[in-house]
Amino acid sequence: MQITCENCFTVYELPPEKSGLAGCPYCEHINKPKKKVASVQFGGGAGGEMGIDPSKTMLNYIEGERKSEGSAVHKTIAGKAPSLPAEKSWILTILEGEDKGKRFLLSKPVIRIGRKEVELVLRDPEVSRQQCVIQIYGETAILRDLKSANGTLVNGFVVQEEILKNNDQIRAGNTLFQISLQKKK
């Protein structure tokens, strides 16, 4: 079973024999496995008591995290722990917004971005307290929206999670970043 750490958002595999609590291999945060939600059952014959045909409703598919387990992001980072690349650096440059022109070296493999209680604080009232997180897996970077109020965009598209490429543009509120991977000097 795959577990996403509630603290650093690392995705790791929980062995079947550990059905109780498990610590994140990266930050050691104790995460509780999420329980699957059972599908809705209709009583009373083929049409149910409410006259709804269960085979023609979307109510049958409400199992927890199954949809995201096979995503490209999860396949890319499966079994890996966040880590910085050896010979290159990830840089965030602000192109638009209150801090236009500032550059940030991503010196940790997990950087949360937002207005408060994060590693990269933005002075933008349109940004949520915890807007998004960037996780670095060597030369691969992943962006995850943290259920922000206005959403996070990558290259103009609203995303929940996305594999970032060199020179991708990220918008959070009125702030526009460009992320780049550069050789260390």
C-alpha positions, 0 to 999 in steps of 0.5 A: 500500500502506498502512503503519502506522508502528511508532513513532507509529502513523500510517497512510500510503500507500506509493507502489508505486515505493517497494518498499524502506524508507519513512520516516513522513511524521510522525515520519520513522521508517523502517518496513519494509513487511510481507510478505503471508503466502501462503495454505495449500496442500494437496497431493494432489488435491481433499481434500489429503493430510490429507483436508481440503477446503480450500474448507471451511476458514478456512486459505485466508484468512491474508493480512496486513493486508487486513481492517483496510485497509477499516475505518472508522478507516482510511477516516477517517484515510487520507492525514491526519497527526496534528495538534491541533485549532486551537480546541479541546482534547482532555482526559482525566479519570480517573474511577476508579483510583489518580489519580482526579480528575486531568485531562490536556490532550493536548498532542501529537497522539500520546499513548501510555498505559501504565506505562513508556516512554510519554507518559502514565504510570499507576500501575496494576499492571493496565495494560501497560507500553504499553497503548494510544495515542491519535492526534488528527487535529484533531477526530477521535481514534483509540484503538489497543490496543497488544496489552496483556495485559488489553485496552483497553475503550471504553464497556465493549467491548474494542477493537483500534482505535476512533474516539473520540467526545466523552465516551467512557469508556476503561478500561485495567486499573483506571483509567477515563478520560473523553475530552472535546473542549472549546473553548480558553479 
